[in-house]
Amino acid sequence: MSDLPTFRYHPDPVQTGSIVERPVNCVCCGKRRDYTYTGPVYATADLDDQLCPWCVASGAVYARFRATFTDKDALVDGFDRTRTPNRTDIIEEVSRRTPGFNGWQQERWLVHCGDACAFLGPAGRAEIASYSNVDLLESLRTDVEMSNDDFERYLARLDTDGGPTAYVFRCLHCSCLLGYSDSA
């Protein structure tokens, strides 16, 4: 078994739960693989838990089924069109060849420094505290638009299993941490 493919915008999809070590007979390549992609799939065919990471990475799933793994419109909205008017290459890589992730609501892929960020994973209060990063906290506070006191109470309720849950990203250029949160 060869190593898992690498994904620029989702560096550890096993840790985030988007890829799991579970055998699959991939419906795209027909091969029996030891890992299964378990993240969201946007397609007319039911492809949930039937794809291998290699077909995701190569773009074969998109080519064969026109399936995507992240809503490209949610990604496109993050680009400042006055500075980066055409980021089709990035949008295609994230939506067509990068494992997505499951959120409580519609997932968003964050953008910074004119590029998509790397998804680090879902986070509850303990994970957010472990980052101890001012940029991340400010990004989360801006996302929920709360006063300081309300935001502190909100942070204390963050939970990866029961929501609200934060989703953490790292800029590939300046390394700042960003995030947003949602709940069921």
NUTIMI-76925 format. One record per residue (C-alpha): y, x, z; residue number from 1; residue in one letter. Coordinates in Angstrom, 1 decimal. Layout:
# NUTIMI-76925
NODE      y      x      z pos code
NODE      Y      X      Z NUM    a
...
***
This chain:
# NUTIMI-76925
NODE      y      x      z pos code
NODE    0.0    0.0    0.0   1    m
NODE    3.3    1.5   -1.0   2    s
NODE    6.4    1.4    1.2   3    d
NODE    8.5   -1.6    1.3   4    l
NODE   11.4   -1.6   -1.1   5    p
NODE   14.8   -0.7    0.2   6    t
NODE   17.7   -3.1    0.1   7    f
NODE   21.3   -1.8    0.2   8    r
NODE   22.7   -5.0    1.6   9    y
NODE   19.8   -5.9    4.0  10    h
NODE   18.6   -2.5    5.4  11    p
NODE   15.9   -3.8    7.8  12    d
NODE   14.6   -7.2    6.6  13    p
NODE   11.5   -6.8    8.8  14    v
NODE   13.6   -6.5   11.9  15    q
NODE   15.7   -9.5   10.9  16    t
NODE   12.6  -11.6   10.2  17    g
NODE   13.3  -12.1    6.5  18    s
NODE   10.2  -10.2    5.6  19    i
NODE    7.0  -10.4    7.8  20    v
NODE    3.8   -8.4    7.8  21    e
NODE    1.5  -11.2    6.6  22    r
NODE   -0.7  -11.2    3.5  23    p
NODE    0.5  -13.2    0.5  24    v
NODE   -0.8  -13.7   -3.0  25    n
NODE    2.6  -13.4   -4.6  26    c
NODE    3.2  -16.3   -7.1  27    v
NODE    5.5  -14.1   -9.1  28    c
NODE    3.5  -10.9   -9.7  29    c
NODE    0.0  -12.3   -8.8  30    g
NODE   -0.7   -9.4   -6.5  31    k
NODE   -2.1   -9.6   -3.0  32    r
NODE    0.5   -8.0   -0.8  33    r
NODE    0.6   -7.2    3.0  34    d
NODE    4.2   -8.5    3.4  35    y
NODE    5.7  -11.9    2.7  36    t
NODE    9.4  -12.8    2.1  37    y
NODE   10.2  -15.7    4.6  38    t
NODE   13.9  -16.1    4.0  39    g
NODE   15.6  -18.9    2.1  40    p
NODE   14.8  -19.5   -1.6  41    v
NODE   17.1  -21.5   -3.8  42    y
NODE   14.9  -22.7   -6.7  43    a
NODE   13.5  -25.8   -8.3  44    t
NODE   10.0  -24.6   -7.6  45    a
NODE    8.7  -24.5   -4.0  46    d
NODE    8.4  -20.7   -3.4  47    l
NODE    8.7  -20.7    0.4  48    d
NODE    6.5  -18.0    1.9  49    d
NODE    4.8  -17.2   -1.4  50    q
NODE    6.8  -14.2   -2.6  51    l
NODE    6.4  -10.5   -2.0  52    c
NODE    9.4   -8.2   -1.2  53    p
NODE    8.8   -6.1   -4.3  54    w
NODE    9.4   -9.1   -6.6  55    c
NODE   12.5   -9.9   -4.7  56    v
NODE   13.8   -6.3   -5.0  57    a
NODE   13.0   -6.0   -8.7  58    s
NODE   14.7   -9.3   -9.7  59    g
NODE   11.4  -10.6  -11.0  60    a
NODE   11.7  -13.8   -8.9  61    v
NODE   15.1  -14.5  -10.4  62    y
NODE   13.9  -13.7  -13.9  63    a
NODE   10.8  -15.9  -13.7  64    r
NODE   12.0  -18.8  -11.5  65    f
NODE   15.8  -18.5  -11.6  66    r
NODE   15.5  -18.3   -7.8  67    a
NODE   18.2  -16.9   -5.6  68    t
NODE   18.1  -15.9   -1.9  69    f
NODE   21.8  -16.3   -0.9  70    t
NODE   24.2  -19.0   -2.1  71    d
NODE   26.3  -17.0   -4.6  72    k
NODE   29.3  -19.3   -4.1  73    d
NODE   29.4  -18.4   -0.4  74    a
NODE   29.5  -14.7   -1.4  75    l
NODE   32.0  -15.1   -4.2  76    v
NODE   34.5  -16.7   -1.8  77    d
NODE   34.6  -13.5    0.3  78    g
NODE   36.1  -11.4   -2.5  79    f
NODE   39.9  -11.1   -2.9  80    d
NODE   40.1  -11.8   -6.6  81    r
NODE   43.5  -10.0   -6.8  82    t
NODE   42.0   -6.7   -5.8  83    r
NODE   38.4   -7.1   -7.0  84    t
NODE   38.5   -9.7   -9.8  85    p
NODE   35.0   -9.3  -11.1  86    n
NODE   32.3   -8.4   -8.7  87    r
NODE   29.4   -9.9  -10.7  88    t
NODE   27.2   -6.8  -10.1  89    d
NODE   27.5   -7.2   -6.3  90    i
NODE   27.1  -10.9   -6.4  91    i
NODE   23.9  -10.6   -8.5  92    e
NODE   22.4   -7.9   -6.3  93    e
NODE   22.9   -9.9   -3.1  94    v
NODE   22.0  -13.3   -4.5  95    s
NODE   19.1  -12.3   -6.9  96    r
NODE   17.6   -9.0   -5.5  97    r
NODE   18.3   -9.0   -1.7  98    t
NODE   16.4  -10.9    1.0  99    p
NODE   18.5  -13.7    2.4 100    g
NODE   18.4  -14.8    6.0 101    f
NODE   18.0  -18.1    7.8 102    n
NODE   20.8  -19.6    9.7 103    g
NODE   21.4  -22.9   11.4 104    w
NODE   23.8  -24.1    8.7 105    q
NODE   24.6  -22.7    5.3 106    q
NODE   24.4  -19.0    5.4 107    e
NODE   27.4  -16.8    4.5 108    r
NODE   27.3  -13.2    3.3 109    w
NODE   30.4  -11.3    4.6 110    l
NODE   32.5   -9.1    2.4 111    v
NODE   34.7   -6.1    3.4 112    h
NODE   36.4   -3.3    1.6 113    c
NODE   35.8   -5.0   -1.7 114    g
NODE   32.0   -5.0   -1.3 115    d
NODE   29.3   -7.1    0.3 116    a
NODE   28.4   -6.0    3.8 117    c
NODE   24.9   -5.0    5.1 118    a
NODE   23.3   -7.8    7.1 119    f
NODE   22.1   -6.4   10.4 120    l
NODE   20.6   -9.6   11.9 121    g
NODE   21.1  -12.6   14.0 122    p
NODE   22.5  -12.0   17.5 123    a
NODE   22.7  -13.8   20.8 124    g
NODE   24.9  -12.8   23.8 125    r
NODE   22.7   -9.7   24.7 126    a
NODE   22.8   -8.3   21.1 127    e
NODE   26.5   -8.9   20.8 128    i
NODE   27.0   -7.1   24.2 129    a
NODE   24.8   -4.2   23.0 130    s
NODE   27.1   -3.6   20.0 131    y
NODE   30.2   -3.5   22.4 132    s
NODE   32.4   -3.4   19.3 133    n
NODE   36.0   -4.7   19.2 134    v
NODE   36.0   -5.4   15.5 135    d
NODE   32.9   -7.5   15.8 136    l
NODE   34.3   -9.5   18.7 137    l
NODE   37.6  -10.1   16.8 138    e
NODE   35.7  -11.1   13.7 139    s
NODE   33.7  -13.7   15.7 140    l
NODE   36.8  -14.9   17.5 141    r
NODE   38.6  -15.4   14.2 142    t
NODE   35.7  -17.3   12.8 143    d
NODE   35.5  -19.9   15.6 144    v
NODE   39.3  -20.1   16.1 145    e
NODE   39.2  -20.4   19.9 146    m
NODE   41.4  -19.4   22.8 147    s
NODE   40.3  -16.4   24.8 148    n
NODE   38.8  -18.5   27.6 149    d
NODE   37.0  -20.8   25.3 150    d
NODE   35.7  -17.9   23.2 151    f
NODE   34.3  -16.1   26.3 152    e
NODE   32.4  -19.2   27.3 153    r
NODE   31.2  -19.5   23.7 154    y
NODE   30.0  -15.9   23.7 155    l
NODE   28.1  -16.5   26.9 156    a
NODE   26.2  -19.3   25.1 157    r
NODE   25.1  -17.3   22.0 158    l
NODE   21.4  -17.3   21.5 159    d
NODE   19.2  -16.4   18.6 160    t
NODE   16.6  -19.1   19.3 161    d
NODE   18.7  -22.1   20.3 162    g
NODE   22.1  -21.6   18.9 163    g
NODE   24.9  -21.0   18.6 164    p
NODE   23.8  -17.8   16.9 165    t
NODE   26.0  -15.0   15.6 166    a
NODE   25.2  -13.1   12.4 167    y
NODE   26.2   -9.5   12.3 168    v
NODE   27.2   -7.4    9.3 169    f
NODE   28.3   -3.8    8.8 170    r
NODE   30.8   -2.7    6.1 171    c
NODE   29.2   -0.1    3.8 172    l
NODE   32.5    1.7    3.4 173    h
NODE   34.3    1.8    6.7 174    c
NODE   31.3    0.9    9.0 175    s
NODE   33.2   -1.8   10.9 176    c
NODE   31.1   -4.6   12.3 177    l
NODE   31.8   -8.2   11.3 178    l
NODE   30.2  -11.5   12.2 179    g
NODE   30.3  -15.2   12.1 180    y
NODE   28.4  -17.8   14.1 181    s
NODE   27.0  -21.3   13.7 182    d
NODE   24.8  -23.7   15.5 183    s
NODE   22.4  -26.6   14.8 184    a
***
